[in-house]
């Protein structure tokens, strides 16, 4: 493992990677915490902020350009931002099932699946975690 490829990348990529990595750690912690507790709410807000930073920072990353400077991954960022809003509103309305379902979907499809694609050879996180380019 070496951080050199990440440190050599743009600030947007560094912010994005840090926010996503921290969101992964906080998200895993959320599954272990008692639901509805003060710590669950605090770490939930932390997770929402981290996911927002990860999604917004992606709009400044243009390494894969399909339509102008944009790629399909940017659609996932729009989806993530929208679903974060849905999840927060559901929590505030005490719509527990909607909140839980939305947050789990966001964790899987907004964090785990895109995170897995960062491990493809030639991507920065592949080089960071597994070495090589």
N, C-alpha and C positions, 0 to 999 in steps of 0.2 A: 504494500500500500504506500502510495506517495501522493501528497497534496499538490505537487508541482504542477500537474496539468490544470488543476482548478485555479491555483494561484496565478497561472499564466493567462487565464481566461478573462473575459470582460467583467466589470463590476456587476453588471446585471446578472450574469451567470453565477457569480459568487453569491450574490444575495439570494437568488433563486434556489441554489443548491443548499445554502444554509437554512433558509426558511422551510424547504421541503424536508430536509433531514430532521430538523427540530420538530416539525409537524408529525413526522413519522414516530418519533420518540414519545411525544405528548399523546398522540393518538393511541399508541399501544397502552400507555398508562391509563388512558380513559377507560379502556376495556376492563381494567383491574380495579378501578375505583368504585365505591358505592354510588349508585345512581342518585341524583338529586342532592347530594351532599354539597357543602360549601366548596370543598376542594374540587369536586366534579365540575361545578359551575365555573370556578376560577380557571381550571385547566381547559375547560371547554371554550371559554372566551379566548384563552391563549392560543388554542388550536385554530379558532376562527381567524384570529389576527395573522397567525403564521400562514394559513392557507390563502388568505387574502394577499399577503405579501408575495407568496409563491406564484399565485395566479397573475397578479398585476405585473410582477417583474418579468414574467414570460413574454409580455408584449414588447419588451425591449431586447428580446433574443430573436435573432433572425438567421440562425445558422442553416435552417432548412426552409427554403423558400419555394412555395408551390404556386401561390397566387400573389404576385407582386412580392412584397416582403413577408407575407403571411404563410402559414402552413396549417394543416388540419389540427395540429396540437393547440393552436390558438382558439379554436372552437371549444376545446375542452376547458380552457381557461375561462371563457365566457360562461359555459355551463357551470363550472365550479363556483364562480362568483354568484350566479343566480341561485344555485342550490344552497349556498351558504345562507343567503337571505331567507329562503324557504325554511331552512332548519332553525334559524334564530327565531323567526316569527312563530314557528310551531312550538318551540320551547317556551316562549313568552306567553303563549296562549294555553300552555299545559297540554298540548296535543302530543302526548308522549310517544305514541306509536309512529306518528308522522316524523317527529323529531328523530327518534332512534333509527327509523328506516332511512331517512335522508342522510343522516350522519354516517351510517354504515356504508351506504352507496358512495358517498363522497370519499370515505377512507379507501375503499377498494378502487373505484374508478377515477378518482381525482388524485390519488396518491400512490397506491400500490401498483396498479397497472402501468401508469406513465413511468413510475420509478423503475419498473422492470425493463422498460425500453431504454433507459439510460445505461443499462449494462451491456447493450449491443456493442460488439467490437467497433472501434472508431469513434465512439462517444466519449466525452470527458470523464464521466463517472466510471466507465469501464476501465479507463486508464488509471484513475485514482484507486479504485478498489481491487482491480485484478491485474494491473500493470499493462504495459504495451500500449499501442496506439490504435 
